[in-house]
């Protein structure tokens, strides 16, 4: 593959975990893949705890560059990452898929949020490593 793969981080609401994954994907792996996020139910804004904590930890203002989107609003992607919906996750065609199985921290403490944020950062970096070394088969 001569171009950077497109990665979609998806969950039902596209307001918290998938938005944080999009932001951290752009931040830590923008040289390896293009990041998008989307869901199947529209929200009016990104979870404000997620916005605050991502800004505090990484100095990234998600509200400047991102907004909740439905699946049809993003381009065709090569890789789909499901956040762990605990319901039927949205379907999006791709060449490769993972389910990160992350609990939704919405309404929980900053400590709970930070656990999920750390897992997302770790998973984004691992995904970038797998793409770089070619262990994910993309045509």
C-alpha positions as CSV (number, residue, x, y, z in Angstrom):
1,X,0.0,0.0,0.0
2,X,1.6,3.2,-1.2
3,X,-0.6,5.6,0.8
4,X,-1.3,5.9,4.5
5,X,-4.1,3.6,5.5
6,X,-7.3,5.1,6.7
7,X,-8.4,4.0,10.2
8,X,-11.9,4.4,11.6
9,X,-12.5,4.4,15.3
10,X,-16.2,3.5,15.8
11,X,-18.8,3.1,18.5
12,X,-22.5,3.8,18.8
13,X,-22.5,7.4,19.9
14,X,-19.1,8.8,18.6
15,X,-18.9,11.1,21.6
16,X,-16.2,9.7,23.9
17,X,-13.9,6.7,23.3
18,X,-13.9,6.9,19.5
19,X,-13.3,10.7,19.6
20,X,-10.4,10.3,22.0
21,X,-9.0,7.5,19.8
22,X,-9.2,9.8,16.7
23,X,-7.4,12.6,18.5
24,X,-4.7,10.3,19.8
25,X,-4.4,8.5,16.5
26,X,-3.7,11.9,14.8
27,X,-1.3,12.9,17.7
28,X,0.8,9.7,18.0
29,X,0.4,8.0,14.6
30,X,-0.4,10.7,12.0
31,X,2.7,9.8,10.1
32,X,1.5,6.1,9.9
33,X,-2.3,6.3,9.3
34,X,-5.1,8.8,8.9
35,X,-7.6,8.8,11.8
36,X,-11.4,9.1,11.6
37,X,-14.2,8.4,14.1
38,X,-17.9,7.9,13.6
39,X,-21.0,6.2,15.1
40,X,-24.5,5.2,14.4
41,X,-26.3,7.6,16.7
42,X,-25.7,11.3,16.5
43,X,-24.7,13.4,19.5
44,X,-24.6,17.2,19.6
45,X,-21.2,17.4,21.2
46,X,-18.1,15.4,22.3
47,X,-18.2,14.2,25.9
48,X,-17.0,17.3,27.9
49,X,-14.9,15.2,30.4
50,X,-13.1,13.6,27.4
51,X,-12.5,17.1,25.9
52,X,-11.2,18.5,29.2
53,X,-8.9,15.5,30.0
54,X,-7.4,15.2,26.5
55,X,-6.7,18.9,26.6
56,X,-5.2,18.7,30.1
57,X,-3.0,15.6,29.3
58,X,-2.0,16.2,25.6
59,X,-2.9,19.9,25.0
60,X,-5.2,18.7,22.2
61,X,-8.5,20.6,21.8
62,X,-10.8,18.0,20.2
63,X,-13.6,20.6,19.8
64,X,-11.4,22.6,17.4
65,X,-10.8,19.7,15.0
66,X,-13.5,17.1,15.6
67,X,-17.2,16.7,16.0
68,X,-19.6,13.7,16.4
69,X,-20.3,12.1,13.0
70,X,-22.4,9.3,11.6
71,X,-20.7,6.4,9.7
72,X,-21.6,7.8,6.2
73,X,-19.8,11.1,7.0
74,X,-16.3,9.5,6.8
75,X,-14.4,8.1,3.8
76,X,-14.0,4.5,2.9
77,X,-11.5,3.0,5.4
78,X,-8.9,0.3,5.4
79,X,-9.0,-0.5,9.1
80,X,-11.9,-0.5,11.6
81,X,-11.3,-0.3,15.3
82,X,-14.4,-0.9,17.5
83,X,-14.2,0.6,20.9
84,X,-16.2,-2.2,22.7
85,X,-19.8,-1.2,22.4
86,X,-21.3,-3.8,24.8
87,X,-24.2,-3.9,22.3
88,X,-24.1,-4.6,18.6
89,X,-21.2,-2.6,17.3
90,X,-21.7,-0.6,14.1
91,X,-20.6,-2.3,10.9
92,X,-18.2,-0.7,8.5
93,X,-16.5,-2.5,5.6
94,X,-12.7,-2.7,5.9
95,X,-9.7,-5.0,5.2
96,X,-8.9,-5.4,8.8
97,X,-10.8,-5.0,12.1
98,X,-10.1,-5.1,15.8
99,X,-12.3,-4.7,18.8
100,X,-10.5,-2.9,21.7
101,X,-13.2,-3.9,24.2
102,X,-12.9,-0.6,26.2
103,X,-15.4,0.3,28.9
104,X,-17.3,3.6,28.4
105,X,-15.9,6.0,31.0
106,X,-18.8,8.5,30.5
107,X,-20.2,9.7,33.9
108,X,-17.3,8.1,35.8
109,X,-14.3,9.7,37.7
110,X,-11.3,11.3,36.1
111,X,-9.3,8.3,37.3
112,X,-11.6,5.9,35.3
113,X,-11.3,8.2,32.3
114,X,-7.5,8.2,32.6
115,X,-7.4,4.4,32.6
116,X,-9.3,4.3,29.3
117,X,-7.2,7.2,27.8
118,X,-4.0,5.3,28.7
119,X,-5.3,2.1,27.0
120,X,-6.3,4.1,23.9
121,X,-2.8,5.6,23.7
122,X,-1.2,2.2,24.2
123,X,-3.5,0.6,21.5
124,X,-2.9,3.5,19.0
125,X,0.9,3.1,19.3
126,X,0.6,-0.7,19.0
127,X,-1.6,-0.3,15.9
128,X,0.9,2.0,14.3
129,X,3.7,-0.5,15.1
130,X,1.8,-3.3,13.4
131,X,1.1,-1.2,10.3
132,X,4.7,-0.1,10.1
133,X,6.1,-3.6,10.3
134,X,3.5,-5.0,7.9
135,X,1.8,-7.5,10.3
136,X,-1.6,-6.1,9.2
137,X,-2.3,-7.3,5.6
138,X,-3.6,-4.4,3.6
139,X,-3.7,-4.6,-0.2
